[in-house]
């Protein structure tokens, strides 16, 4: 949902010209929203120039049958899709892309072609090109228009987070002072700043961008944090959740960039819900500042911190029911992979 803010006092003081410009901008925003809502099966929008570089996150909305693509927190694409039909439901939760294959064929369904495949689970769930009848019709995969799937394939990599949900929320940037999950934020920041600068997202779209491979999963249910590289657990330890009676909520944070002058980390949060009866909840700075991890966990995070790192909070246990091996999946209670 796009929210239009009333002009500030400063805007009003700029005169009628500024107000006319604001009115034109409001009309432009409304037109974009209307265009996205009116997309017919097989249609999509694609504007990579809005954010030419940076970490990518993908949201699949089951109720809307839409796929939203964000790069560095800015939406660059929206497409219609077709998800799983009854009896072959598309699982909900948080996934990371495990494998990419431009000319993939199904090993389960008679070598059926699945062009521009981005694998989400080893059991067969993926994003790929396919038929879009205008309603859920797949065997669990997320079907995309051919042209859109080709464009999407160029911006994803192994490790790109994909959120499949019944609802999602996209707030503004969350700024965290210094090292995340630490009570000594500024002190830890000084230890990581040189590494972060070396791994900083380039200032030019032409500069190379090294894909992230680190994911951090935090559960308030069992006070636990695990750190994964390429889906393999490299650190596992305890966490202290301040105000433990208050849920953390389901959120995916993607590290956008580092502000070395202010010693701040900028995260792009996506709130999601896998329950159709529960709306997604926006994250704020307190979501991160309420979490403290064991020193060994912070040491592991410090060594791997770079733009594109994915941090997930969940109020479910980090058990086999919510995480499936190298799939890096958080599912609701009704689905297993």
N, C-alpha and C positions, 0 to 999 in steps of 0.2 A: 504494500500500500504506500502510495506517495503522499506525504503530508506537506502542504503548502504553508509556510510561515508568513505571518503578517509583516509588512515592512517595518523596519526599525525606525527610531526617531531620526537617526542619521540619514536614512533613505528619504524620509519625508522632507528633511531640510535641503535635499539636493534639488527639489523642485519637480514640476510636472513632467519634465523629460524623463527623470528617473522612474517616476511612477508609471509612465507609459511603457518604459522598458521592462519594469517589473511585471506589468500586466501581460506584455508579450511573452515574457518568460513563463508565466503561469500557464498561458495558453499552450505554449510549446510542451511543457511538462504534461499537461492534461492530454495533449495529442499523442504523446509517446505512450502513456498509460493505456489510452483507448486503443491504440494500434496493437499493443501487446495482448490486450484482452480479446481483441477481435481476430486474432490469428486463426486461420482455418487449418485443418489437418494437412501437414506437409509444409506449412509456412513457417518462417523464422525471421529474426532480425540478427544482424551481425555487425558490430561496430568496434573492432579491435583498436582503432585509433583513439578511442576514449581513454584507454590505458594500455600503452604499447608494450609494457613489460611489467614483470613482477609475478608473485605467486598466484596461482589459479585455484579457485574453489568452485565446485559445481553443486547445485541444488536441484533435485528432482521432486517436484510437487505432484503427489498422486491425485489429489482432488482436482487440480487444474489441468493435469496431463501436460505439464510444461517443464522444460529444463532451463534453468537460469545459470549463466556462466559469469563469474566474477573474477576480475584480475586486479590484484592489489586493492581489493575492496570495492572496485567500480564495476558495475554491470556492463559487460561488453556483448552479451548475446542472450537471446531468448528463443526457444524453439518449442513447437508442439512435439509430442511424443506419444508412444503407446506402451503402457506398462503391462504387468501380468494380468491375465484374465482369471475369473473365479476358478479355484482349484490349482492355479499356478501363480499365486500372488507374488508380486515383487517384494522382497524383504525390505523392511524399513530400518533405518539406523545410519551409522557412520561407517563409511568404507574408504579405503584408499586404492587407487589403481595399482593392480598387481602385475599387469602385463599388457603390452600393446601389440596389435597385429593388424596391419592394414588390409591384408587379404585373408582373413581368418575364415575357416569353414567349421561348422559344428561337428563335433565327434559324437553327439547324442542324437541329433535330428537329421540323419541321412546326408551328412556333408552339406547341409544348408549353408549358403554363403552368408557371412556376417561381416561385411566390409567395415573398415575403420573401427575395429573392436578395441575397446578399453575394458579389460577384465576387472571385475569387482570381487568375485569369489572364485575359488578353484572348483566349486561345484557347478559352475555354469552361468552365473549372473554377470551380465556385461552391458555396457553401452555400445550400440552398433547401429548401422543403417538397416532399415527394414520398412515394411508396409505400415502405413498409418491410417487406419480406417476411421479414426475419430473417437475411439474408445479403447479401454484396456483389452488387448487381444494377444499378447505375447505369452510365452511359456515362463515368464519371470524376468526376462531381460527388459531393458529400456530401449525401444526402437526409436530411431531418429531419422529425419529426412537425409537422403544421401548427401546432398550438398552441405548441409549443416554438419553432419558427422565428419566429413572430410576437413572442414574448417576447424572443428573441435579437436580433431586428431593432431593438428599442428601446434596446439597450445598446451596439451596435457603431457604428463610424464609419469613414470612409475613413482607413486607416492602422492599424487594429486588427491586431495580429499573430495569425496562425493557423499553428499547427505541426501538420503531418500526419506521423505517425511510426509506427514499429513498436513503439517503447517510449518512455516519458518518465519523468522524475524531477522531483519537486517538493520541494526542500529548504526550509530556513528562509530568512529574509531575509539577503542579503549586504550588509554595510555597508562602504563604501569611504570612506576619509578624503579629503575635499576633491574636487578635480577629477579625474575619471577620465582615464586614459591619460597623466598628467603626473607627472614626477619632482618637481615643486614643488607638491604637492597643496594645502597650506594657503594658499600665496601665491595660487594660481589661484582657490581657493575664495573668497577675499576679493573678487576681481574679479567673481565670478558671483553672490554671495549676494543682491544687491539685485534682479537680474533673476529669480532663482529665486523670491524672495519674491513678486514680482509675478505669477508664473505658478503659484504654489503651488496644489495641489488644495484647493478650499474646505473649510472645517470643517463646513459644513452641506450635507446632501443637496439642499436647495432652491436652493443657490447655483449659478450657471452654471459649467459645466466646459468649457473650450476643448479640443477634441480635438487630440492631438499629430499631427505630420506629419513628424517627423525620425527617421531610422533611421541607425544607425552599423553598418557591417559590417567585421569584422576577420578577416583570413586569416593564419594562421601559415605557410601553404605558400609564399606569395609576399611575406610581410612587408609587408602593405598594409592601409590603412584607407580606406574611402570613406564620405562623409557624404551622405545623400540627404534632400531636401525634396520631399514628395509624389512620390517615385519618381525625381526628377531629381537627378543627381550635382551637388553644390555644392562638394565638396572631395574631393581624391584625393591621398594621400600615403603616405610610408613609415611603417613601424612597426618597433620593436625588440621582440622577444619574449625576455624573460629566461628562462634555462633552455630554450633552443630545442629540445633533444632531447626535451623533455616536451610532449606534445600539449596544446593548449588545450581541445580537446573541442568538441562541438556544444552551444552554449548560447544561449538567448535571455534577455536581462536587460531587464526593464521598470522604469524609474525610478519608484519609489513616492512618495517624499517627501524633503524636506530637513530635516535637524536643524541649525538655525542655531547653537544653543548649542555643540554638539560638533563642528561643521563636518564633518558626515558626510552622504553620500548613501546612501539606502536603496534597494536594488535587489531585485526579485523575480525569481529565476532559474528557468528551466525547461530542464532537460537533455533532449535528445532523441536518438534513433537512427533512421536511415533504413535500417539493415541488420537484418533479422530475426534474424541470428545474433549481433548485438552489443547488449548491454543499454545503456540510457541511463545516463550518468554524471552525478552531482550536481556542481554547481559550488560553489566556496567563494571566500573573499575573495582567495585567491592567484591565481585565474583572472584577475581584473582588475588586481591589482597587478603582474603579470608583463608588462603591456603598456605600451609607451611609444610615443607618436606624435610626428610632426613638429610643430613649433610652429604651423605654418599650420593643421594639422588641429585642434589644441587650441583655436586662436582661433575656428575655425568652430563647434566643439562648444560653446564657452563662450557664444557668441551665441544658441545654440538650446536650451540645456539647460533642461528643464522636466519636471515629472512627466508620465509617459507616453512619454518618449523610449525607443525600442527600440534595444538594442545586441545584435548577434549576433556570436558567435565561431564560427569554422569552421576545420578543418584542410585544407579544399580550396582551390584557387586561386579568386580572384574573377574567373573568366573567363566566357565566353559559356556554358560548360557548367554553371556553377553560379549564374549570374545572368542573367536574361532581360529586358533593358530596364527598363521601368517596372513590370514584374511584381514586382520585388524578391523573387526566388526563390532559395533555395539548395536544390539537388536532389542526389540521389545519382547515381552514375555510370550508373545504368540508366534514367534518365528525363531527358527534355528537354521544354521547353515552348515 
